[in-house]
Each structure stands twice: as C-alpha cells, then as structure tokens.
Amino acid sequence: MLALRLLPTRPQARNMARKITKSSTGASLTSLSTATTTNGTIPSILHDSLPLPRAVVFDLDYTLWPFWVDTHVSPPLKPNGNHSAGIDRNGESFAFYTDVPAVLHALQICGVKVGIASRTSSPDLAREMLKLLHVPGSLAVLGEAGLADLTEGLVAQHETATAAASASSDAPSSASTSADAAAAGGHTPTTPAQVNTYLKQKDKTRKAIDFFDGGMEIYPSSKIRHFEALHKRTGIPHTEMLFFDDESRNRDTESLGVTMWLVRDGVTWAEIVKGIQEWRRRRGYGDKGKD
C-alpha cells in the first residue's frame, strides 16, 4: 500500500519529511526483470492495423515510479547488485512500477518516440535515478509470445500503410500508422527479418534513460513549456502526442492538442490501453484494441 499517496499536498509531504518504506515501493525491479504482460502477451492495441501516437510522454513521480524523487529520495544514490533498484543514503529502495519496463520496450519496438515531462525540483537526481535503473532485454521482459505479436503487428502496419499510400497520389495523412511514419526515418523495422535483427541488437540490459529518445524535459516549469520543447525537439505535432500524468491540473497541456490520460496508481498496461483508445477516439479512428 502506498500510504503516502493519501497525503493532500506535496508541500505538506516535504514538511513532514516522511519516507516511503521499502515495502511501499511495491515489487522491486529485481522481480520486474522478468515481468511480462498477462499470459505473456502484448495488448492487441499495440499490434493491430490502426495508428499509434507518434510520441508517448510520461510524467515521472507516481507515473513511472511510486515516489516523489525530490521528497522521498535522499542522495547519494547507489544501485543494488543488478541495477534493478536504487538505494539512497537511508537504505530506502526505489524502483519503477511493475509494467514500466515492458511498456518502454514495446513502445520503442513499435517506433513510438518516448519522452518525459516532469516538473520535479530535483532534475539532476531524477536523471541520476534514470541512469542508475537498468531495464533487462526485450526477450526477458516481453517474452517470446509478446515479441512475436509485435513482429506481426509491425509487418501488418507497414503493409497497410504501403497499400494506402499506393492507392493515393497524396502525401500520407496523419492517419498513416506510426510505424510507417517512423520507418521513413530509416530506423524502424518493417519486415520479419529486420525485426529479428533489430531485436538481437536491442536485446540487452540498458539504462532506463536510454529509452527516452523523444526528449526529457525535467525541470520546474509549466507542462505547457515542456511540451513546446518536446515539439521543437522532435518535430512531432502535439496532436500526435499522448501524455500520461497523475495530476489533473496538467490537463492544460490539451490546449496544445495533446491527449492527456490521467493515471491513478502509476502506469500499467491497462492505463496504456485506455490512453491509446482515448487518443484514437479523439482522432476519429476505430478501435480494435480492447485488451
């Protein structure tokens, strides 16, 4: 149980100087290293023929991990034996929510840019935590069945986008798949052989910070400013971005065209599915992903 989630405000939490305990961080990343989705499968919404957001952006505190890095963590930090969790000077252990490693792998394999928008007042400490936490390889995290689902989905998305492009003389619209859009950059696999090669290259333990190729805006500021910077960095329209955050006040980002999905207990596969469904609904796409 995360009792500290019941605290009314962040300032009060700081003033009380309370620490979350090792047990309150949930499962450590030692157990997450072999975490998979239910029955070893990936939600079908990630490998159907419908578009995905070109960028998925996450808040950090109580979104990717169950703590406030500027309140609960006391530096200096050190890793545990396999870098699956960070340990602060008080001996407290800190890790991601259970589904986060699999989510990061799956989004990257699908060609979706992954970013961070956090207003923490300890940006250096947050970055240090992201460097210290390591994510096991895709096979260990997703399993063979999950990787097979994503491989088939990538190929199907590419074939659908290719057929649509050949049927029209116009440039591909925003309805083209995210996998195809990413493939235009020459870095996303679109055939079984390319996927297998890609996975072999990527199937190793990596620092968590290396997954965030869409940019990391980590500093005290408005989330509006964060998303303006992310757009400038990636060139991706705000309407092609999906944002996961635990604070409803950050819905102001939707004034830019961003779709925000409010998470209540951190990022899970269920929240990812709901967020993508909402993004598709607002774009007028049908939804086959009901997992």
C-alpha positions as CSV (number, residue, x, y, z in Angstrom):
1,M,0.0,0.0,0.0
2,L,1.3,3.5,-0.9
3,A,0.0,5.3,2.2
4,L,1.9,8.5,1.2
5,R,-0.4,8.8,-1.8
6,L,-3.1,9.9,0.6
7,L,-1.1,13.0,1.6
8,P,-3.1,16.1,0.5
9,T,-0.3,18.2,-1.0
10,R,3.4,17.9,-1.9
11,P,4.4,20.8,0.3
12,Q,2.9,19.1,3.3
13,A,4.8,15.9,2.3
14,R,8.1,17.8,2.3
15,N,7.4,19.5,5.6
16,M,6.6,16.2,7.2
17,A,9.8,14.8,5.8
18,R,8.3,11.3,5.6
19,K,9.9,8.5,3.7
20,I,8.3,5.7,1.9
21,T,9.4,2.3,3.1
22,K,10.9,-0.5,1.0
23,S,7.7,-2.4,1.1
24,S,5.7,0.6,0.0
25,T,7.5,0.9,-3.3
26,G,5.8,-2.3,-4.5
27,A,7.8,-5.0,-6.3
28,S,11.4,-4.2,-6.8
29,L,12.9,-4.2,-10.3
30,T,14.6,-7.5,-9.4
31,S,11.2,-9.1,-9.9
32,L,10.4,-6.7,-12.8
33,S,13.3,-8.0,-14.8
34,T,11.2,-11.0,-15.9
35,A,7.9,-9.2,-15.8
36,T,5.6,-9.8,-18.8
37,T,2.1,-8.9,-19.7
38,T,-0.8,-11.1,-18.8
39,N,-0.2,-14.6,-20.2
40,G,3.0,-13.3,-21.9
41,T,1.0,-11.4,-24.5
42,I,1.1,-7.7,-25.6
43,P,-2.2,-5.8,-25.6
44,S,-3.6,-6.1,-29.2
45,I,-3.9,-2.3,-29.4
46,L,-0.1,-2.1,-30.0
47,H,-0.2,-4.5,-32.9
48,D,-3.4,-4.0,-34.7
49,S,-3.7,-2.2,-38.0
50,L,-4.7,1.2,-36.5
51,P,-2.4,4.2,-35.8
52,L,-0.5,4.7,-32.6
53,P,0.6,8.1,-31.3
54,R,3.9,9.2,-32.7
55,A,5.1,10.1,-29.3
56,V,4.1,8.9,-25.8
57,V,5.3,11.2,-23.0
58,F,5.4,10.3,-19.3
59,D,5.5,12.2,-16.1
60,L,7.9,10.7,-13.5
61,D,6.6,10.8,-10.0
62,Y,3.7,8.5,-9.3
63,T,3.5,7.8,-13.0
64,L,6.6,5.8,-13.9
65,W,7.7,5.3,-10.3
66,P,5.9,5.3,-6.9
67,F,7.6,8.2,-5.2
68,W,8.4,11.9,-5.4
69,V,12.1,11.9,-6.3
70,D,12.5,15.4,-4.8
71,T,10.8,14.5,-1.5
72,H,11.3,10.8,-0.7
73,V,14.8,10.1,-2.1
74,S,17.9,11.2,-0.1
75,P,21.1,11.2,-2.1
76,P,23.7,9.9,-2.7
77,L,22.2,7.0,-4.6
78,K,23.8,3.6,-5.3
79,P,22.4,0.7,-7.3
80,N,21.6,-2.7,-5.9
81,G,23.5,-5.7,-7.2
82,N,21.9,-5.8,-10.7
83,H,20.9,-2.1,-11.0
84,S,17.2,-3.2,-10.7
85,A,16.6,-0.6,-7.9
86,G,18.3,2.5,-6.5
87,I,19.2,2.7,-2.8
88,D,19.5,6.1,-1.1
89,R,21.6,7.1,2.0
90,N,18.9,5.9,4.3
91,G,18.8,2.4,2.8
92,E,15.4,3.0,1.1
93,S,14.9,1.2,-2.2
94,F,13.3,2.8,-5.2
95,A,12.1,1.2,-8.5
96,F,9.7,1.6,-11.4
97,Y,6.1,0.4,-11.4
98,T,5.8,-3.2,-12.4
99,D,4.7,-2.8,-16.1
100,V,7.0,0.0,-16.9
101,P,10.0,-2.0,-18.4
102,A,7.7,-3.9,-20.7
103,V,5.9,-0.7,-21.8
104,L,9.2,1.0,-22.6
105,H,10.4,-1.9,-24.7
106,A,7.1,-2.3,-26.6
107,L,6.7,1.4,-27.5
108,Q,10.2,1.6,-28.8
109,I,9.8,-1.6,-30.9
110,C,6.6,-0.1,-32.3
111,G,8.6,3.0,-33.4
112,V,6.9,5.3,-30.9
113,K,9.1,8.1,-29.5
114,V,9.1,8.1,-25.7
115,G,9.6,11.3,-23.7
116,I,9.4,12.7,-20.2
117,A,7.7,15.8,-18.9
118,S,8.4,16.3,-15.2
119,R,8.4,19.5,-13.1
120,T,10.4,17.9,-10.2
121,S,12.5,20.3,-8.3
122,S,15.4,17.8,-8.3
123,P,16.1,17.2,-12.0
124,D,19.6,16.1,-11.5
125,L,18.6,13.5,-9.0
126,A,15.8,12.3,-11.4
127,R,18.3,11.9,-14.2
128,E,20.6,10.1,-11.9
129,M,17.9,7.6,-11.0
130,L,17.1,7.0,-14.7
131,K,20.7,6.3,-15.3
132,L,21.1,4.0,-12.3
133,L,17.9,1.9,-13.0
134,H,18.6,-0.7,-15.7
135,V,16.0,-2.4,-17.9
136,P,16.5,-6.1,-18.9
137,G,16.5,-7.1,-22.6
138,S,13.2,-7.3,-24.5
139,L,13.1,-11.1,-24.5
140,A,13.4,-11.2,-20.7
141,V,10.7,-8.5,-20.3
142,L,8.2,-9.2,-23.1
143,G,8.7,-13.0,-23.6
144,E,8.7,-14.8,-26.9
145,A,4.9,-14.5,-27.4
146,G,5.0,-10.8,-26.8
147,L,7.8,-10.3,-29.3
148,A,6.0,-12.4,-31.9
149,D,2.9,-10.3,-31.5
150,L,4.8,-7.1,-32.0
151,T,6.7,-8.5,-35.0
152,E,3.5,-9.5,-36.7
153,G,1.9,-6.1,-35.9
154,L,4.8,-4.1,-37.3
155,V,4.7,-6.0,-40.6
156,A,0.9,-5.6,-40.8
157,Q,1.1,-1.9,-40.1
158,H,3.8,-1.4,-42.7
159,E,1.8,-3.3,-45.3
160,T,-1.4,-1.4,-44.5
161,A,0.4,2.0,-44.8
162,T,2.1,1.0,-48.0
163,A,-1.2,-0.1,-49.6
164,A,-2.9,3.1,-48.5
165,A,0.0,5.2,-50.0
166,S,-0.1,3.4,-53.3
167,A,-3.8,3.9,-53.6
168,S,-3.5,7.7,-53.3
169,S,-1.3,10.2,-55.0
170,D,-1.4,12.5,-52.0
171,A,1.2,12.5,-49.3
172,P,0.4,10.2,-46.4
173,S,-2.0,11.8,-43.9
174,S,-1.9,11.8,-40.2
175,A,-3.9,8.6,-40.3
176,S,-0.9,6.6,-41.6
177,T,0.5,4.3,-39.0
178,S,3.1,5.5,-36.6
179,A,5.3,2.5,-37.5
180,D,5.3,3.6,-41.1
181,A,6.0,7.2,-40.2
182,A,8.9,6.1,-38.1
183,A,10.1,3.8,-40.9
184,A,10.5,6.9,-43.1
185,G,13.4,7.8,-40.8
186,G,15.1,4.6,-41.6
187,H,15.3,3.2,-38.1
188,T,12.1,1.2,-37.5
189,P,12.0,-2.5,-38.7
190,T,9.1,-3.4,-41.0
191,T,9.8,-7.0,-42.1
192,P,10.3,-10.1,-40.0
193,A,14.0,-10.3,-40.9
194,Q,14.5,-6.6,-39.9
195,V,12.6,-7.1,-36.7
196,N,14.7,-10.1,-35.7
197,T,17.9,-8.2,-36.4
198,Y,16.6,-5.2,-34.5
199,L,15.7,-7.3,-31.5
200,K,19.0,-9.1,-31.4
201,Q,20.7,-5.7,-31.3
202,K,18.4,-4.3,-28.7
203,D,18.0,-7.4,-26.5
204,K,20.4,-6.5,-23.8
205,T,20.2,-4.8,-20.4
206,R,20.2,-1.0,-20.9
207,K,20.0,2.1,-18.7
208,A,16.4,3.3,-18.4
209,I,17.4,6.8,-19.6
210,D,18.4,5.3,-23.0
211,F,14.7,4.6,-23.8
212,F,13.6,8.2,-23.9
213,D,14.5,9.1,-27.4
214,G,11.7,11.7,-27.7
215,G,13.4,14.0,-25.2
216,M,13.4,14.6,-21.5
217,E,12.1,17.9,-20.2
218,I,12.8,17.6,-16.4
219,Y,12.8,20.9,-14.5
220,P,10.3,23.0,-12.5
221,S,8.0,24.7,-15.0
222,S,4.7,24.5,-16.7
223,K,4.0,21.3,-18.6
224,I,3.0,23.6,-21.4
225,R,6.6,24.7,-21.7
226,H,7.7,21.1,-21.5
227,F,5.5,20.1,-24.5
228,E,6.5,23.1,-26.5
229,A,10.1,22.0,-26.1
230,L,9.3,18.4,-27.0
231,H,7.6,19.5,-30.1
232,K,10.6,21.7,-31.1
233,R,12.9,18.8,-30.4
234,T,11.1,16.1,-32.3
235,G,9.0,18.0,-34.9
236,I,6.0,15.8,-33.9
237,P,2.7,17.7,-33.8
238,H,1.1,18.0,-30.3
239,T,-2.0,16.2,-31.7
240,E,0.3,13.1,-32.3
241,M,1.3,13.0,-28.7
242,L,-0.2,11.0,-25.8
243,F,0.7,12.1,-22.3
244,F,0.4,10.1,-19.1
245,D,0.3,12.0,-15.8
246,D,-1.1,11.6,-12.3
247,E,-2.2,15.2,-11.7
248,S,-5.4,16.5,-13.3
249,R,-4.1,20.1,-13.3
250,N,-1.8,19.1,-16.2
251,R,-4.7,18.7,-18.5
252,D,-3.8,22.2,-19.5
253,T,-1.5,20.6,-22.0
254,E,-4.6,19.6,-24.0
255,S,-4.9,23.3,-25.0
256,L,-1.9,22.5,-27.3
257,G,-3.7,19.5,-28.9
258,V,-2.0,16.9,-26.6
259,T,-4.2,14.0,-25.4
260,M,-3.6,13.5,-21.7
261,W,-4.6,10.4,-19.8
262,L,-4.8,10.6,-16.0
263,V,-3.3,7.7,-14.2
264,R,-4.4,6.9,-10.6
265,D,-1.9,4.3,-9.5
266,G,1.0,4.6,-11.9
267,V,1.5,3.3,-15.4
268,T,0.1,-0.1,-16.1
269,W,-0.8,-1.9,-19.3
270,A,-4.4,-1.2,-18.6
271,E,-3.7,2.5,-18.4
272,I,-1.7,2.4,-21.7
273,V,-4.6,0.7,-23.5
274,K,-7.1,3.3,-22.2
275,G,-4.8,6.2,-23.1
276,I,-4.3,4.9,-26.7
277,Q,-8.1,4.3,-27.0
278,E,-8.8,7.9,-26.0
279,W,-6.1,9.2,-28.4
280,R,-7.7,7.2,-31.2
281,R,-11.2,8.3,-30.3
282,R,-10.3,12.0,-30.4
283,R,-8.7,11.4,-33.8
284,G,-11.8,9.6,-35.2
285,Y,-10.1,6.2,-35.6
286,G,-12.0,3.0,-35.0
287,D,-10.6,1.0,-32.1
288,K,-9.8,-2.7,-32.3
289,G,-7.6,-2.7,-29.2
290,K,-9.9,-3.8,-26.4
291,D,-7.4,-5.7,-24.2
